[in-house]
Amino acid sequence: MAGHSHWANIANKKARVDSKRSKLWSKLSKYIIVAARIGGGDPDTNFRLRTAINDAKAVSMPRENIERAIKKGTGELEGGNVEEIIYEGYGPAGVAIMCEIMTDNRNRTAPEMRKIFDVHGGNLGGTGCVAYLFERRGLINVAAAGTTEEQVMEIALEHGALDVQASGEQIEVATPPEHFTEIVDALEAANLKLESKQITRVALNTVDVDLETAKTVLKLLETLEDHDDVQSVSTNLNFDNAALQPLLGG
């Protein structure tokens, strides 16, 4: 599952919150709007909304901003015409890239996405051009302190998890999307601390590149992720490749 921990849900990019707080709040507002529109404005019955609110609180988004976004999603306020779109394409060396977009103007977003791919040596493709290279999967990171891999495994597997692996100070749980909510609830009921939780796209196979190509690909990924409408970026670039370690601080 190399790569997912570097290019996942925007809420996990807390290290850069101070310099990009306004942009992050804007992205999370769209996430809350869409979640509320699809599942209603009650976080107790809408897991996606509850997750979005928790992500917003984790980066100190003001309560009034959160409440306003919920009301936009439920139609109580104007401005809830945000739609979800998936853009797919290739980076240099044929690296596959998928972007989850939330936008209120796809006629603006589409050419901007195309330009970003073009400038960084990639190509924006059509629907389905790289989707087959990824699998949707729930990923939950449990703080290792105060628990054991065996305890997490027992709870997670009982509720349908695919895999449990210890990694440094965290224990990672991989789940099918349909069991994600059940497993999160079970882990939280056991009073385990969840460092992150998300449903994302994991590459079925990864691609190795040389150092110079890696620099270009990483710049493309960073630029995509920085776009106001991009919620998450998935790639099959192999982040365990030795060529990338100098760029990743490894």
C-alpha positions in Angstrom: 0.0 0.0 0.0 3.0 2.3 -0.6 2.0 5.9 -1.3 -1.3 6.2 0.5 0.2 7.7 3.7 1.8 10.5 1.7 -1.1 11.5 -0.5 -4.3 10.9 1.4 -7.2 13.0 2.9 -6.4 16.7 3.3 -7.2 16.5 7.1 -4.0 14.5 7.6 -1.8 17.4 6.4 -1.8 19.1 9.8 1.9 20.1 9.6 1.1 22.8 7.1 -2.1 24.1 8.7 -0.6 27.4 9.9 0.5 28.6 6.5 -2.5 27.2 4.6 -5.3 27.5 7.2 -7.7 29.5 5.0 -7.3 27.2 2.1 -7.8 24.1 4.3 -10.9 25.5 5.9 -12.3 26.2 2.4 -11.7 22.6 1.4 -13.2 21.2 4.6 -16.3 23.5 4.1 -17.0 21.9 0.8 -16.5 18.4 2.3 -19.1 19.3 5.0 -21.5 20.8 2.5 -21.5 17.6 0.4 -21.7 15.3 3.4 -24.7 17.2 4.8 -26.4 17.4 1.4 -26.1 13.6 0.8 -26.7 12.3 4.3 -28.5 15.1 6.2 -27.3 17.6 8.8 -27.3 15.3 11.9 -23.7 14.0 12.6 -25.1 11.4 14.9 -26.8 9.6 12.0 -24.5 10.8 9.2 -21.0 9.2 9.7 -19.5 11.1 6.7 -20.6 14.4 8.2 -19.4 13.4 11.6 -16.0 12.6 10.2 -15.9 15.9 8.3 -16.8 17.9 11.4 -14.1 16.1 13.4 -11.5 16.9 10.7 -12.6 20.5 10.8 -12.3 20.7 14.5 -8.9 19.1 14.4 -7.6 22.1 12.4 -9.3 24.7 14.6 -12.0 25.6 12.1 -14.5 28.0 13.9 -17.8 26.5 15.0 -19.8 29.1 13.1 -18.0 28.1 9.8 -18.9 24.5 10.4 -22.5 25.3 11.2 -22.8 27.6 8.1 -21.4 24.8 5.9 -23.9 22.3 7.3 -26.8 24.7 6.6 -25.6 25.2 3.0 -25.6 21.4 2.6 -29.1 21.0 3.9 -30.4 23.9 1.9 -31.1 26.3 4.8 -28.6 28.7 3.3 -27.5 29.4 -0.3 -24.2 28.1 -1.6 -24.7 24.4 -1.4 -24.2 23.7 -5.1 -21.0 21.8 -4.6 -20.5 18.6 -6.7 -18.0 15.7 -6.4 -15.9 14.9 -9.5 -13.1 12.4 -10.1 -10.3 13.5 -12.5 -7.9 10.8 -13.7 -4.6 11.1 -15.6 -1.0 10.2 -16.0 2.1 11.9 -14.7 5.7 11.6 -16.1 6.8 8.0 -16.7 3.2 6.8 -16.8 2.5 7.3 -13.1 -1.2 7.0 -12.5 -3.0 9.8 -10.6 -6.6 10.2 -9.4 -7.9 13.5 -7.9 -11.1 13.8 -5.9 -12.6 17.2 -6.6 -15.4 19.2 -4.9 -16.3 22.2 -6.9 -19.1 24.7 -7.5 -17.9 25.3 -11.0 -16.7 22.4 -13.1 -16.3 24.6 -16.1 -13.6 26.5 -14.2 -12.0 23.5 -12.5 -11.6 21.2 -15.6 -9.3 23.5 -17.6 -7.3 24.3 -14.4 -6.7 20.6 -13.8 -5.7 20.0 -17.4 -3.2 22.9 -17.2 -1.6 21.5 -14.1 -1.1 18.1 -15.7 0.3 19.7 -18.9 2.7 22.0 -17.1 4.2 19.2 -15.1 4.6 16.7 -17.9 1.4 14.8 -17.4 -1.8 14.2 -19.2 -5.4 14.5 -18.0 -7.3 11.5 -19.2 -10.9 10.4 -19.6 -13.1 8.7 -17.0 -11.8 5.3 -16.1 -8.4 5.6 -17.7 -6.6 4.8 -14.4 -9.4 3.9 -12.0 -8.8 0.2 -12.6 -5.3 0.5 -11.1 -6.7 1.5 -7.7 -8.9 -0.1 -5.1 -11.2 1.8 -2.7 -10.2 1.0 0.9 -10.8 2.3 4.4 -7.6 3.1 6.3 -7.5 3.6 10.0 -4.4 4.5 12.0 -4.6 3.6 15.7 -2.1 5.1 18.2 0.1 2.2 19.3 0.6 3.7 22.8 -1.7 2.0 25.3 -2.7 -0.9 23.2 -1.2 -3.9 21.3 -1.3 -5.1 17.7 -3.1 -8.2 19.0 -5.9 -6.2 20.7 -6.5 -4.0 17.6 -6.4 -7.1 15.3 -9.0 -8.9 17.5 -11.4 -6.1 17.3 -10.8 -5.2 13.7 -11.0 -8.7 12.2 -14.1 -9.4 14.2 -15.8 -6.6 12.3 -14.5 -7.4 8.8 -11.1 -5.8 8.5 -8.8 -6.9 5.7 -5.4 -6.4 7.4 -3.8 -5.1 10.5 -0.1 -4.0 10.6 2.0 -2.3 13.2 4.1 0.6 11.8 6.2 2.6 14.2 4.0 4.5 16.7 0.8 3.5 14.8 -1.2 0.4 14.0 -2.8 0.5 10.5 -6.1 -1.2 9.9 -7.2 -1.7 6.3 -10.9 -2.3 5.7 -13.4 -2.8 2.9 -15.4 0.5 2.4 -18.6 -1.2 3.5 -17.2 -2.2 6.9 -15.3 1.1 7.5 -17.9 2.8 9.8 -18.5 -0.4 11.8 -14.8 -0.9 12.5 -14.2 2.8 13.4 -17.1 2.6 15.9 -15.8 -0.7 17.4 -12.3 0.7 17.8 -13.6 3.9 19.4 -15.9 1.9 21.7 -12.8 0.2 23.0 -11.4 3.6 23.9 -8.5 3.4 21.3 -7.1 6.6 20.0 -7.6 6.9 16.2 -4.9 9.1 14.7 -6.6 9.2 11.3 -9.5 7.5 9.5 -10.5 7.7 5.8 -11.7 5.9 2.8 -9.2 6.4 0.0 -7.8 4.8 -3.1 -4.9 2.4 -2.8 -2.8 1.4 -5.8 -2.9 -2.3 -6.7 0.6 -2.0 -8.2 3.2 0.7 -7.9 5.6 2.3 -10.3 9.3 3.0 -9.7 10.9 6.1 -11.2 14.4 7.6 -11.2 15.3 10.7 -9.0 14.8 13.3 -11.7 11.4 11.9 -12.7 10.5 11.7 -9.1 11.1 15.4 -8.6 8.7 16.2 -11.5 6.0 13.8 -10.3 6.2 15.1 -6.7 5.8 18.7 -7.9 2.8 17.7 -9.9 1.2 15.9 -6.9 2.0 18.9 -4.7 0.5 21.4 -7.2 -2.7 19.3 -7.5 -3.1 18.9 -3.8 -2.7 22.6 -3.3 -5.6 23.4 -5.7 -8.6 24.9 -3.9 -11.0 22.2 -5.3 -8.8 19.1 -4.7 -9.8 17.1 -1.7 -7.4 14.2 -2.1 -4.8 12.9 -4.6 -4.0 9.2 -5.1 -1.1 7.8 -7.1 0.6 4.5 -7.8 4.1 6.1 -7.4 6.2 3.8 -5.2 7.1 5.9 -2.2 9.3 3.0 -0.9 11.5 3.4 -3.9 15.1 4.2 -2.8 15.2 7.0 -5.4 12.5 9.0 -3.6 14.0 8.8 -0.1 16.2 11.9 -0.5 13.1 13.9 -1.5 11.0 12.5 1.3 13.6 13.0 4.0 14.2 9.3 4.3 
